[in-house]
Amino acid sequence: MAHFYITQFNPSFFYFVTMNKLKISILLSGTFLLSGCYSAGGWTPTVDSYNDSNARFINQDMNDCQQLATQASGGTAKETAIGAGVGGLLGGAAGAAIGAFTGNPASGAAMGAAAGGFGGAVKQGFSAEEEYKRAYSSCMRNRGHKVVN
């Protein structure tokens, strides 16, 4: 029966694996940041104009409400970037603490920052998009229109 022994520790292998994970995480975070810029851009509420006494103002009200909703939500792209920054900071700190227990705080901080940044960006982006939709629909309802969604 053959026995295999590791005679030498090669830290460059772990650096290579960590850097590849970090690159993939950064790429995914960038993708979600870009999708956050577009996500609320094309959405408009569906307005039922049947028996709507304010039907002639729908287009003007939609333009006004779109601007108000963007201001109310803080802008999806801006909020996504803020979420990525905060998540990256918190994830980096938590990753460094966990990495300190395993003997490699730098690697833990890098992986934690990538994971935290990714999670923070996604969470904040979705939250800002929901706020945008809610504010848009609410504005249209307050102007006397029947909003379906």
C-alpha positions in Angstrom: 0.0 0.0 0.0 1.5 3.3 -1.1 1.5 6.3 1.3 1.7 9.8 0.1 3.1 12.5 2.2 3.2 16.2 1.7 6.7 17.2 2.2 6.5 20.8 1.3 3.8 23.4 1.8 3.2 25.5 -1.3 1.4 28.8 -0.4 1.4 29.9 -4.0 -1.3 27.3 -4.8 -3.6 28.8 -2.2 -2.8 32.3 -3.5 -3.7 31.2 -7.0 -7.0 29.7 -5.9 -7.9 32.7 -3.8 -7.1 35.2 -6.5 -9.3 33.2 -9.0 -12.2 33.3 -6.6 -11.7 37.0 -6.1 -11.6 37.7 -9.8 -14.8 35.7 -10.3 -16.5 37.5 -7.4 -15.5 40.9 -8.8 -16.8 40.0 -12.2 -20.1 38.8 -10.8 -20.4 42.0 -8.6 -19.7 44.1 -11.7 -22.4 42.3 -13.6 -25.0 42.9 -10.9 -23.9 46.5 -10.6 -24.5 47.0 -14.3 -27.8 45.2 -14.2 -28.8 47.4 -11.3 -28.3 50.4 -13.5 -30.8 49.1 -16.0 -33.3 47.2 -13.9 -35.8 50.0 -13.1 -35.1 51.9 -16.3 -37.8 50.4 -18.5 -40.5 49.6 -16.0 -43.7 51.6 -15.9 -46.9 50.9 -14.1 -49.9 49.7 -16.1 -52.6 52.4 -15.9 -56.3 51.6 -16.7 -57.7 54.6 -18.5 -61.3 53.3 -18.7 -63.6 55.9 -17.0 -60.5 57.9 -15.9 -61.4 61.5 -15.8 -57.7 62.4 -15.8 -56.9 60.2 -18.8 -55.6 63.2 -20.8 -52.9 63.7 -18.2 -51.5 60.1 -18.1 -48.4 60.8 -20.2 -47.5 64.0 -18.4 -48.1 62.3 -15.0 -46.0 59.3 -15.9 -43.1 61.5 -16.8 -43.5 63.5 -13.5 -43.9 60.3 -11.4 -40.9 58.6 -13.0 -38.7 61.5 -11.9 -40.2 61.6 -8.4 -39.8 57.8 -8.1 -36.1 58.0 -9.1 -35.5 60.6 -6.5 -37.5 58.7 -3.8 -35.6 55.4 -4.4 -32.2 57.1 -4.5 -31.5 55.7 -8.0 -31.0 51.9 -8.4 -27.4 52.3 -9.6 -26.4 54.5 -6.8 -28.0 52.4 -4.1 -26.5 49.2 -5.6 -23.0 50.8 -5.4 -23.6 51.9 -1.8 -24.7 48.3 -1.0 -21.6 46.9 -2.6 -19.3 49.2 -0.6 -21.0 48.6 2.7 -21.2 44.9 2.1 -17.6 44.8 1.0 -16.4 46.5 4.2 -18.5 44.3 6.5 -17.6 41.2 4.6 -13.9 42.1 4.6 -13.9 42.6 8.4 -15.8 39.4 9.0 -13.5 37.5 6.6 -10.4 38.8 8.2 -11.7 37.7 11.6 -12.5 34.2 10.3 -9.2 34.1 8.4 -7.3 35.0 11.6 -8.6 31.8 13.2 -7.4 29.7 10.2 -4.1 31.4 10.0 -4.6 33.6 6.9 -6.5 36.9 7.7 -5.6 38.5 4.3 -7.1 35.7 2.3 -10.2 35.7 4.6 -10.6 39.4 4.2 -10.4 39.2 0.4 -12.9 36.5 0.1 -15.2 38.1 2.7 -15.0 41.5 1.0 -15.9 39.9 -2.4 -18.8 37.9 -0.9 -20.0 40.8 1.2 -19.8 43.2 -1.7 -21.7 40.9 -4.0 -24.4 40.3 -1.4 -24.7 43.9 -0.4 -25.0 45.1 -4.0 -27.7 42.6 -4.8 -29.8 43.3 -1.7 -29.6 47.0 -2.0 -30.2 47.0 -5.7 -33.4 44.9 -5.3 -34.5 47.1 -2.4 -34.1 50.3 -4.5 -35.9 48.8 -7.4 -38.9 47.8 -5.2 -38.9 51.3 -3.7 -38.9 52.8 -7.2 -41.9 50.7 -8.3 -43.8 51.5 -5.2 -43.2 55.2 -5.4 -44.1 55.3 -9.1 -47.4 53.5 -8.6 -48.3 55.5 -5.5 -47.6 58.7 -7.3 -49.9 57.7 -10.2 -52.7 56.7 -7.8 -52.4 60.0 -5.9 -52.9 61.8 -9.2 -56.2 60.0 -9.6 -55.3 57.2 -12.0 -56.2 53.5 -11.7 -52.9 51.6 -11.5 -53.2 47.8 -12.2 -49.8 46.8 -10.9 
